[in-house]
Amino acid sequence: MTLVMAVVNVTPDSFSDGGRWFHPDPAVAHARDLIAEGAQILDIGGESTRPGAVRPDTDEELRRVLPVVSALVTGGAAAGVPVSVDTMRAEVARATVEAGATMINDVSGGLADPAMLDTVASLDVDYVCMHWRGFLGDSNTDATYTHVTTDVFDELGARRDACLAAGISPERLILDPGIGFSKDADENWQLLADLDRFVTMGQRLLVGVSRKRFLGALLGGREPSGRDDATAAISVVCAQQGVWAVRTHTVRQHRDAIAVADRLARSRR
Ligand code: PMM
């Protein structure tokens, strides 16, 4: 059954919940709430991927995420729920895995830090490799596609090969088409319509659409916090397509949506 990975952004500037959980204590309290709702993985992030966001330096990123990871794992607040860290930096990956994280979620698919793939291979933890064309808002980042699904499929396939060549085991590797990253609304919908192609790549698949801008556009410009029901509708689609996990800001409605999709699938069999 599709799992729910719940987002804990420890950033001052994330697009949908920026600043709310910036300090370790509220971030840990928020993580506890997400666990109480049924989160099956926690994803702790110290860097916003928002277009034009100023990157924290490595020390600042570590100051944000390490205390939260430690409180969750060593301090026991995660209550056994696996902790993932959303980072593009090998140094942050190493330090947080040493603090107990068991998954690294890299939105750059190893492209932002040349040391990332070797580091993850040596740490022997789960690794989310997302399709990425470059930093959002950077004029060098190419966001044009001939056919979005074919292009993302081919480029993600090349990153999968790079991960495997670096020694990351296929069982450890999770792929993500990177919805909303250098893709416009039509391209995001096309990728979601073609999820079955990504499932055939043979790796576990993660999809993150939670509260993203293309949902705001669909809903007449609604604010991020009003996009959770539409996100849950996509969780149903993901469950029906055999997606391994969805990355979301809330939990309960996604767990419920996935339970419905799963129950229906059992009656169809
Ligand atoms: N999206 C965001 C951040 N991290 N990680 C993965 N694997 N996939 C995503 O789609 C993804 C991600 C941006 O959303 P946020 O700022 O709300 O965390």
Residues whose N, C-alpha, C, O or C-beta is under 5 A from the ligand:
A	BS01	PMM	S14 F15 S16 T49 N105 V107 V128 M130 D176 G178 I179 G208 V209 S210
